[in-house]
């Protein structure tokens, strides 16, 4: 039995020594970010078994063997409290992150040169709750790294900030000062009210010209021009002479009516056949009396054309070189519930073509109709192409969303009541700041006012995370005992789980508990050393009796 005392006591002292090492490790890391406590437990272990000789009991046929007392020692068993969370505290470093929920950051060990590994392997992949990341410049990129130099892994977004399905993990970086391309405008959403009490252009206009026509006697006559609207771009002009002119002459006009078309700026584009140029009407007049019985006239339609009653708004539009241009949007009130929209880029920079409304081709204007309640009837959308021939930036097709247009009375009456005109294009910019969103998105801010997600940081979850293999107190490696791993966005957990920016998770060590364990461990060690000393003294006494 003395041998059992020696064995048990020595095993116990070694075990307490191990336990004291765990306590000291925990206390040493009480301020280590993301450190997970190691707890030493105790397990009995069979030291030896004594078997007594066979007993005859005066009967040679009934010999038996009896087993003596089993002697149990003790050995340490470590348990890592990995799933026990530390306290999340704020920090002053923007790149610090804490996981408010389950899971771990995924980090990859560097290659032999200190750069990120080209392929992610199970042996080079580690997991941590320590989010005290810093930046490290490697091969032109500014990577997020742990204090040990491991690279934070995430999903990289495309140029529009989208994460594609089944994206592979790659090292996360954010390059402040990096220039990013802009985006040509492809859509514009208009949220506005066209005032129902705005001035009307009207469908008929009459003008009288008393200077261009002389009858067969050479006397000036009044030529009346009546403009009748056909659609947003087209008018017909009827020409007429007085029925009873002062001279008593009557004339017959050949060439009337004339069809006139205008572009988005109200410039006459047809007729073009006149010898005097575009916008002139050539007429032949047969006079009923006078020395000259027939004359010709070329009348300038530009001087007497109707003026559009328009309310105009201007928005920025970007070409394929990401340069900004002004695009005028002229809303003409032509009749009750009827408007025409004309798009007017700066003439020296670009021109409009291929104008459609709800898929139907238009000329130079988009017809817009409202019902009696001021709600839009047609069109829901329009498309047009801007040709930047003057600037050499090619062309881009733009979709115009008109679904949120209304027509109500407003003041001032001749001003579009704009809530928003939102084009999607923007100029090139330089990344000037980065922030971490609660869903783990790494969002870059640019000096052109744009923001874009460049990465998303997922978390890895295990069936039994406490069975991960500790590489250190803050880094862990996957094991078979930890079970299957799931990599997902933190928001997939629900229940308010999030990534907390400018914050860290502190050690989960309770200092008071560690001091209690230290006292108990030291006491157990002392008691077992006394057992060993007593057993030694007993063995010396036996030795002295024998000698």
C-alpha positions as CSV (number, residue, x, y, z in Angstrom):
1,X,0.0,0.0,0.0
2,X,2.9,2.4,0.6
3,X,3.8,2.0,-3.1
4,X,0.3,3.1,-3.9
5,X,0.7,6.1,-1.7
6,X,3.9,7.0,-3.5
7,X,2.3,6.6,-6.9
8,X,-0.9,8.4,-6.1
9,X,0.8,11.3,-4.4
10,X,3.3,11.8,-7.2
11,X,0.6,11.6,-9.8
12,X,-1.5,14.0,-7.9
13,X,1.4,16.5,-7.6
14,X,2.1,16.3,-11.3
15,X,-1.6,16.8,-12.0
16,X,-1.8,19.8,-9.7
17,X,1.3,21.1,-11.3
18,X,-0.4,20.8,-14.7
19,X,-3.6,22.5,-13.3
20,X,-1.5,25.4,-11.9
21,X,0.0,25.8,-15.4
22,X,-3.5,26.2,-16.8
23,X,-4.4,28.7,-14.2
24,X,-1.3,30.7,-14.8
25,X,-1.9,30.6,-18.5
26,X,-5.4,31.9,-18.0
27,X,-4.3,34.7,-15.7
28,X,-1.5,35.7,-18.0
29,X,-4.0,36.1,-20.9
30,X,-6.8,37.8,-18.9
31,X,-6.3,40.9,-21.2
32,X,-5.7,39.0,-24.4
33,X,-8.3,39.8,-27.1
34,X,-10.4,36.8,-28.0
35,X,-8.5,34.4,-25.6
36,X,-10.5,31.3,-24.6
37,X,-10.0,29.9,-21.1
38,X,-8.4,26.5,-20.7
39,X,-10.0,24.6,-17.8
40,X,-8.1,21.6,-16.2
41,X,-10.4,18.8,-14.8
42,X,-9.3,15.7,-13.0
43,X,-9.9,12.0,-13.9
44,X,-9.1,8.9,-11.9
45,X,-6.8,6.4,-13.4
46,X,-6.0,2.8,-12.2
47,X,-2.6,2.7,-10.7
48,X,-2.3,-1.0,-9.7
49,X,-4.3,-4.1,-8.6
50,X,-3.2,-6.6,-5.9
51,X,-4.1,-10.3,-6.2
52,X,-3.7,-12.6,-3.1
53,X,-2.4,-16.2,-3.3
54,X,-4.9,-19.1,-3.6
55,X,-6.4,-20.3,-0.2
56,X,-6.9,-24.0,0.5
57,X,-9.1,-23.7,3.5
58,X,-8.0,-27.3,4.5
59,X,-9.5,-28.5,1.3
60,X,-7.2,-29.1,-1.6
61,X,-10.0,-29.1,-4.1
62,X,-11.3,-25.7,-3.3
63,X,-8.4,-23.3,-3.9
64,X,-9.6,-19.7,-4.7
65,X,-7.9,-16.4,-5.6
66,X,-9.0,-13.1,-4.1
67,X,-8.4,-9.6,-5.5
68,X,-7.0,-7.0,-3.2
69,X,-7.7,-3.3,-3.2
70,X,-7.5,-1.4,-6.5
71,X,-5.4,1.8,-6.3
72,X,-6.6,4.8,-8.3
73,X,-4.5,7.7,-9.2
74,X,-5.4,10.9,-11.0
75,X,-4.5,12.6,-14.2
76,X,-5.4,16.0,-15.7
77,X,-7.9,16.5,-18.5
78,X,-8.1,19.8,-20.3
79,X,-11.3,21.4,-21.5
80,X,-11.2,24.5,-23.7
81,X,-14.1,26.8,-23.2
82,X,-14.2,28.0,-26.7
83,X,-17.9,28.7,-27.0
84,X,-17.9,30.8,-23.8
85,X,-18.1,34.4,-25.0
86,X,-16.0,37.2,-23.7
87,X,-17.4,40.8,-23.2
88,X,-17.6,42.9,-26.3
89,X,-16.0,46.3,-25.7
90,X,-15.5,49.3,-28.0
91,X,-12.2,50.3,-29.4
92,X,-10.8,53.3,-31.3
93,X,-9.6,51.2,-34.3
94,X,-12.0,51.1,-37.2
95,X,-10.7,47.7,-38.4
96,X,-11.4,46.0,-35.1
97,X,-14.4,43.6,-35.2
98,X,-16.3,41.4,-32.7
99,X,-18.8,38.7,-33.4
100,X,-22.0,39.2,-31.5
101,X,-23.3,35.6,-32.0
102,X,-21.9,32.2,-32.8
103,X,-19.0,31.4,-35.1
104,X,-15.5,32.4,-35.9
105,X,-13.5,34.6,-38.2
106,X,-11.8,32.6,-40.9
107,X,-8.1,33.3,-41.3
108,X,-5.4,31.9,-43.5
109,X,-1.7,31.4,-42.7
110,X,0.7,33.2,-45.0
111,X,3.0,31.4,-47.3
112,X,6.8,31.3,-46.8
113,X,7.2,34.8,-48.2
114,X,4.6,36.3,-45.9
115,X,2.0,36.8,-48.7
116,X,-1.4,35.2,-48.9
117,X,-1.5,31.6,-50.0
118,X,-2.7,31.1,-53.6
119,X,-5.1,28.3,-52.5
120,X,-7.0,27.8,-49.2
121,X,-6.2,24.4,-47.6
122,X,-7.5,22.8,-44.4
123,X,-4.0,22.8,-42.9
124,X,-3.5,26.5,-43.5
125,X,-7.0,27.6,-42.4
126,X,-7.5,28.7,-38.8
127,X,-10.5,30.1,-36.8
128,X,-10.6,32.9,-34.2
129,X,-12.8,35.1,-32.2
130,X,-10.0,37.7,-31.9
131,X,-11.0,40.5,-34.2
132,X,-8.2,42.9,-33.5
133,X,-7.2,43.2,-37.1
134,X,-4.5,45.5,-38.5
135,X,-3.5,46.3,-42.1
136,X,-0.6,44.9,-43.9
137,X,0.6,45.9,-47.3
138,X,1.5,43.0,-49.5
139,X,1.9,43.0,-53.3
140,X,0.0,46.3,-53.6
141,X,-3.0,45.4,-51.5
142,X,-3.7,46.5,-47.9
143,X,-4.9,43.3,-46.2
144,X,-6.6,42.7,-42.9
145,X,-4.4,40.6,-40.7
146,X,-4.3,39.2,-37.2
147,X,-1.4,40.1,-34.9
148,X,0.2,36.8,-35.9
149,X,0.1,37.8,-39.5
150,X,-2.7,35.5,-40.6
151,X,-5.0,36.9,-43.4
152,X,-8.7,37.5,-42.8
153,X,-10.8,35.7,-45.4
154,X,-14.1,36.9,-47.0
155,X,-16.2,37.0,-50.1
156,X,-15.1,39.6,-52.7
157,X,-17.8,41.6,-54.4
158,X,-18.0,42.5,-58.0
159,X,-17.8,46.1,-59.4
160,X,-21.5,46.7,-58.5
161,X,-21.0,45.5,-54.9
162,X,-22.8,42.1,-55.5
163,X,-21.7,38.8,-54.0
164,X,-22.1,36.0,-56.4
165,X,-23.5,32.6,-55.3
166,X,-20.9,30.1,-54.2
167,X,-18.1,32.7,-54.1
168,X,-14.7,31.4,-53.0
169,X,-13.1,32.8,-49.9
170,X,-10.2,35.2,-50.5
171,X,-8.1,37.5,-48.4
172,X,-9.9,40.7,-47.4
173,X,-8.3,44.0,-48.3
174,X,-9.2,47.7,-48.6
175,X,-6.9,50.0,-50.5
176,X,-7.4,53.6,-49.4
177,X,-6.5,56.1,-52.1
178,X,-7.3,53.5,-54.8
179,X,-9.2,55.0,-57.8
180,X,-12.3,53.3,-59.0
181,X,-14.1,53.7,-62.4
182,X,-17.4,55.5,-62.5
183,X,-20.5,54.3,-64.2
184,X,-22.3,55.4,-67.3
185,X,-25.9,56.3,-66.7
186,X,-28.3,53.5,-67.7
187,X,-31.5,54.5,-65.8
188,X,-33.2,57.6,-64.3
189,X,-36.0,57.4,-61.9
190,X,-38.3,60.5,-61.9
191,X,-40.4,61.2,-58.8
192,X,-42.2,64.5,-59.4
193,X,-45.5,66.3,-59.8
194,X,-46.4,68.0,-63.1
195,X,-48.7,71.0,-62.1
196,X,-52.1,70.6,-63.6
197,X,-52.5,74.4,-63.4
198,X,-49.4,75.0,-65.6
199,X,-49.7,77.1,-68.7
200,X,-51.1,75.2,-71.8
201,X,-49.4,75.3,-75.2
202,X,-52.7,74.5,-76.8
203,X,-53.5,72.7,-80.1
204,X,-54.2,75.7,-82.4
205,X,-52.2,78.9,-83.0
206,X,-53.0,81.6,-85.5
207,X,-50.5,84.2,-86.8
208,X,-50.9,87.0,-89.3
209,X,-48.0,88.2,-91.5
210,X,-48.7,91.5,-93.4
211,X,-45.2,92.1,-94.8
212,X,-44.4,89.1,-96.9
213,X,-47.2,89.0,-99.5
214,X,-48.2,91.5,-102.2
215,X,-51.1,90.9,-104.6
216,X,-51.3,91.3,-108.4
217,X,-51.3,95.1,-108.0
218,X,-48.3,95.1,-105.6
219,X,-50.3,95.8,-102.6
220,X,-49.3,94.2,-99.3
221,X,-51.8,91.6,-98.1
222,X,-52.3,89.9,-94.7
223,X,-51.3,86.2,-94.9
224,X,-52.9,84.2,-92.1
225,X,-51.1,81.1,-90.8
226,X,-53.1,78.7,-88.6
227,X,-51.0,76.0,-86.8
228,X,-52.9,72.9,-85.9
229,X,-51.2,70.3,-83.7
230,X,-51.0,66.7,-84.9
231,X,-48.8,65.3,-82.1
232,X,-45.8,66.3,-79.9
233,X,-43.5,66.9,-82.9
234,X,-45.8,67.6,-85.8
235,X,-48.1,70.5,-86.8
236,X,-49.9,71.4,-90.0
237,X,-49.9,75.0,-91.1
238,X,-52.9,76.3,-93.2
239,X,-52.3,79.6,-95.2
240,X,-55.2,81.9,-96.1
241,X,-55.7,85.3,-97.6
242,X,-58.5,87.8,-96.7
243,X,-61.8,87.1,-98.3
244,X,-62.3,90.8,-99.2
245,X,-59.0,92.5,-99.4
246,X,-58.9,96.3,-99.5
247,X,-57.7,96.2,-103.1
248,X,-60.6,94.0,-104.1
249,X,-58.3,91.2,-105.3
250,X,-58.7,87.5,-104.3
251,X,-55.9,85.0,-104.4
252,X,-55.7,81.2,-104.5
253,X,-52.9,79.5,-102.6
254,X,-51.1,76.4,-103.8
255,X,-49.0,74.4,-101.4
256,X,-51.2,74.8,-98.3
257,X,-51.3,73.2,-95.8
258,X,-47.7,72.5,-94.9
259,X,-46.6,69.8,-92.5
260,X,-44.0,71.0,-90.0
261,X,-41.9,68.9,-87.5
262,X,-39.8,70.2,-84.6
263,X,-37.0,68.6,-82.6
264,X,-36.8,68.3,-78.8
265,X,-35.5,71.9,-78.7
266,X,-38.4,73.3,-80.8
267,X,-36.2,73.8,-83.8
268,X,-38.0,73.1,-87.1
269,X,-36.6,70.1,-88.9
270,X,-39.1,70.0,-91.8
271,X,-39.9,71.3,-94.4
272,X,-36.4,71.2,-95.8
273,X,-37.2,71.6,-99.5
274,X,-37.2,75.4,-99.7
275,X,-34.5,77.2,-101.6
276,X,-34.4,79.5,-98.6
277,X,-33.5,76.8,-96.2
278,X,-35.0,74.6,-93.5
279,X,-38.1,76.0,-91.9
280,X,-39.4,77.9,-94.9
281,X,-42.7,77.2,-96.7
282,X,-42.7,77.7,-100.5
283,X,-46.1,78.9,-101.7
284,X,-47.6,79.8,-105.2
285,X,-50.4,82.3,-105.2
286,X,-52.7,82.9,-108.2
287,X,-54.2,86.4,-108.0
288,X,-57.6,87.1,-109.4
289,X,-56.7,90.6,-110.7
290,X,-53.8,92.9,-111.4
291,X,-50.9,93.1,-113.8
292,X,-49.2,90.2,-112.0
293,X,-51.6,87.2,-111.9
294,X,-49.2,84.8,-110.1
295,X,-46.4,85.1,-107.6
296,X,-44.3,82.9,-105.3
297,X,-43.4,83.4,-101.7
298,X,-41.0,81.7,-99.3
299,X,-42.4,82.2,-95.8
300,X,-40.2,81.9,-92.7
301,X,-42.0,79.6,-90.3
302,X,-39.4,80.0,-87.6
303,X,-40.6,83.6,-86.9
304,X,-44.2,82.6,-86.3
305,X,-44.0,79.1,-84.8
306,X,-45.9,78.3,-81.6
307,X,-43.8,78.4,-78.4
308,X,-43.9,75.4,-76.1
309,X,-45.2,76.1,-72.6
310,X,-42.7,73.9,-70.7
311,X,-41.4,73.4,-67.2
312,X,-37.8,72.3,-67.3
313,X,-35.6,70.4,-64.9
314,X,-32.0,69.5,-65.3
315,X,-30.2,66.4,-64.1
316,X,-26.7,65.0,-64.5
317,X,-26.0,62.2,-66.9
318,X,-22.7,60.3,-67.3
319,X,-21.2,59.1,-70.5
320,X,-19.0,56.0,-71.0
321,X,-15.9,58.0,-70.0
322,X,-17.7,58.8,-66.7
323,X,-17.9,62.5,-67.5
324,X,-20.9,64.5,-66.3
325,X,-23.3,66.3,-68.7
326,X,-26.4,68.3,-68.1
327,X,-29.6,66.7,-69.4
328,X,-32.6,69.0,-69.7
329,X,-36.1,67.4,-69.1
330,X,-38.7,69.7,-70.6
331,X,-42.3,68.9,-69.6
332,X,-44.7,70.6,-72.0
333,X,-48.4,71.0,-70.9
334,X,-50.3,70.6,-74.1
335,X,-53.8,69.9,-72.9
336,X,-55.7,68.9,-69.8
337,X,-54.1,65.6,-68.6
338,X,-51.7,65.6,-71.6
339,X,-48.0,66.4,-71.5
340,X,-45.0,65.9,-73.8
341,X,-41.5,65.2,-72.4
342,X,-38.5,66.3,-74.4
343,X,-34.9,65.4,-73.5
344,X,-32.4,68.1,-74.1
345,X,-28.7,67.4,-73.7
346,X,-26.3,70.2,-74.4
347,X,-26.2,70.4,-78.2
348,X,-22.4,70.8,-78.3
349,X,-22.0,67.6,-76.3
350,X,-24.6,65.0,-77.4
351,X,-27.9,64.2,-79.1
352,X,-30.9,62.0,-78.4
353,X,-32.0,59.1,-80.7
354,X,-34.0,55.9,-80.6
355,X,-36.7,57.4,-78.3
356,X,-39.4,54.9,-77.2
357,X,-42.3,54.9,-74.7
358,X,-43.5,51.6,-73.4
359,X,-41.7,50.0,-76.3
360,X,-43.3,52.1,-79.0
361,X,-41.1,54.4,-81.1
362,X,-41.5,58.1,-80.5
363,X,-40.2,61.1,-82.5
364,X,-38.6,63.8,-80.4
365,X,-41.1,63.8,-77.5
366,X,-42.7,61.4,-75.2
367,X,-46.5,61.7,-74.8
368,X,-47.6,61.5,-71.1
369,X,-51.2,61.2,-70.1
370,X,-52.9,61.4,-66.7
371,X,-56.3,60.4,-65.6
372,X,-58.8,62.8,-63.9
373,X,-57.4,62.0,-60.5
374,X,-53.9,63.0,-61.4
375,X,-52.5,59.5,-61.7
376,X,-50.2,58.4,-64.5
377,X,-51.8,56.4,-67.3
378,X,-49.0,56.2,-69.8
379,X,-46.1,55.5,-70.2
380,X,-44.6,53.6,-67.4
381,X,-41.1,53.9,-68.9
382,X,-39.2,55.3,-71.8
383,X,-35.8,54.6,-73.3
384,X,-33.5,56.7,-75.3
385,X,-29.9,56.7,-76.6
386,X,-27.5,59.5,-76.0
387,X,-24.9,59.8,-78.7
388,X,-21.8,61.6,-77.4
389,X,-20.3,62.2,-80.8
390,X,-19.1,65.6,-79.8
391,X,-17.0,64.3,-76.9
392,X,-16.0,60.9,-78.4
393,X,-17.5,59.0,-75.4
394,X,-19.6,56.6,-77.6
395,X,-23.3,56.2,-76.6
396,X,-25.3,54.8,-73.8
397,X,-28.9,53.7,-73.7
398,X,-30.9,55.0,-70.7
399,X,-34.2,53.7,-69.2
400,X,-36.5,56.4,-67.8
401,X,-38.8,55.3,-65.0
402,X,-41.9,57.5,-65.0
403,X,-44.2,55.4,-62.8
404,X,-44.1,57.9,-60.0
405,X,-45.2,60.9,-62.0
406,X,-48.4,62.7,-60.8
407,X,-50.4,65.6,-62.0
408,X,-51.9,67.8,-59.2
409,X,-52.4,71.5,-58.9
410,X,-49.4,73.2,-57.2
411,X,-47.8,76.5,-56.7
412,X,-45.9,77.9,-58.4
413,X,-47.9,76.7,-61.4
414,X,-45.1,76.7,-63.9
415,X,-42.5,74.7,-62.0
416,X,-42.1,70.9,-61.8
417,X,-42.5,69.8,-58.2
418,X,-39.5,67.4,-57.9
419,X,-39.1,65.0,-55.1
420,X,-36.2,63.2,-56.7
421,X,-34.6,62.7,-60.1
422,X,-32.2,59.9,-59.6
423,X,-29.8,58.8,-62.3
424,X,-27.6,55.8,-61.6
425,X,-24.4,57.0,-63.2
426,X,-21.5,58.6,-61.4
427,X,-18.0,59.9,-62.0
428,X,-14.7,58.1,-61.2
429,X,-13.7,58.4,-57.5
430,X,-10.9,57.7,-55.0
431,X,-11.5,55.5,-51.9
432,X,-11.2,57.8,-48.9
433,X,-12.6,55.7,-46.1
434,X,-13.9,52.2,-45.2
435,X,-16.4,51.0,-42.7
436,X,-17.6,47.6,-41.5
437,X,-21.4,47.0,-41.5
438,X,-23.3,44.9,-39.1
439,X,-23.8,42.2,-41.7
440,X,-20.0,41.9,-42.2
441,X,-19.9,44.0,-45.3
442,X,-16.7,45.9,-45.9
443,X,-18.0,49.2,-47.4
444,X,-15.7,51.6,-49.3
445,X,-16.6,55.3,-49.4
446,X,-15.3,57.3,-52.4
447,X,-14.8,61.1,-52.8
448,X,-17.4,61.1,-55.6
449,X,-20.1,60.4,-53.0
450,X,-20.5,56.8,-53.9
451,X,-20.3,53.8,-51.5
452,X,-19.7,50.2,-52.6
453,X,-19.4,46.9,-50.8
454,X,-16.0,45.4,-51.7
455,X,-16.0,42.4,-49.4
456,X,-18.3,40.5,-47.0
457,X,-16.9,38.8,-44.0
458,X,-18.6,35.5,-43.2
459,X,-18.4,33.4,-40.0
460,X,-17.6,29.7,-39.7
461,X,-19.8,27.7,-37.3
462,X,-19.2,24.1,-36.0
463,X,-21.5,21.5,-34.5
464,X,-19.2,21.2,-31.4
465,X,-16.9,24.2,-31.5
466,X,-15.4,23.3,-28.0
467,X,-13.7,20.3,-29.8
468,X,-11.6,22.5,-32.0
469,X,-7.9,22.1,-31.7
470,X,-6.2,25.1,-30.0
471,X,-3.2,26.3,-32.0
472,X,-3.0,29.1,-29.4
473,X,-5.3,30.6,-26.9
474,X,-6.9,32.6,-29.7
475,X,-6.5,30.4,-32.8
476,X,-8.1,27.1,-33.5
477,X,-8.0,24.4,-36.1
478,X,-10.9,22.3,-37.3
479,X,-11.1,18.7,-36.1
480,X,-13.3,15.7,-36.8
481,X,-14.6,15.9,-33.3
482,X,-15.8,19.5,-33.9
483,X,-18.2,18.2,-36.6
484,X,-19.4,19.8,-39.8
485,X,-18.6,23.4,-40.6
486,X,-20.9,26.0,-42.0
487,X,-19.7,29.2,-43.6
488,X,-22.4,31.9,-43.8
489,X,-23.2,35.6,-43.3
490,X,-23.6,36.5,-39.7
491,X,-27.2,37.6,-40.4
492,X,-28.2,34.1,-41.3
493,X,-28.1,33.3,-37.6
494,X,-31.0,35.6,-36.9
495,X,-31.7,36.7,-33.3
496,X,-29.8,40.0,-33.8
497,X,-26.5,38.3,-34.5
498,X,-24.1,40.9,-36.0
499,X,-20.5,42.0,-36.6
500,X,-19.7,44.9,-34.3
501,X,-17.3,47.3,-35.8
502,X,-14.7,49.2,-33.8
503,X,-15.0,46.7,-31.0
504,X,-13.3,43.6,-29.7
505,X,-14.2,40.5,-27.7
506,X,-12.2,40.4,-24.5
507,X,-10.9,37.2,-22.9
508,X,-13.5,35.0,-21.3
509,X,-11.3,34.5,-18.2
510,X,-12.9,35.3,-14.9
511,X,-10.0,36.5,-12.7
512,X,-11.8,35.9,-9.4
513,X,-12.5,32.3,-10.4
514,X,-8.9,31.8,-11.4
515,X,-7.6,32.9,-8.0
516,X,-10.0,30.5,-6.3
517,X,-8.8,27.7,-8.5
518,X,-5.2,28.7,-7.8
519,X,-5.8,28.5,-4.0
520,X,-7.5,25.1,-4.3
521,X,-4.8,23.7,-6.6
522,X,-2.0,24.9,-4.4
523,X,-3.7,23.4,-1.3
524,X,-4.1,20.1,-3.1
525,X,-0.5,20.1,-4.1
526,X,0.6,20.7,-0.6
527,X,-1.6,18.0,0.9
528,X,-0.4,15.4,-1.7
529,X,3.3,16.4,-1.0
530,X,2.5,15.7,2.7
531,X,1.1,12.3,1.7
532,X,4.3,11.6,-0.2
533,X,6.4,12.7,2.7
534,X,4.5,10.6,5.2
535,X,4.7,7.5,3.0
536,X,8.4,8.1,2.8
537,X,8.7,8.3,6.6
538,X,6.7,5.1,6.9
539,X,8.9,3.3,4.5
540,X,12.0,4.4,6.5
541,X,10.4,3.0,9.7
542,X,9.8,-0.3,8.1
543,X,13.3,-0.4,6.8
544,X,14.7,0.3,10.3
545,X,12.5,-2.5,11.8
546,X,13.9,-5.0,9.3
547,X,17.4,-4.1,9.9
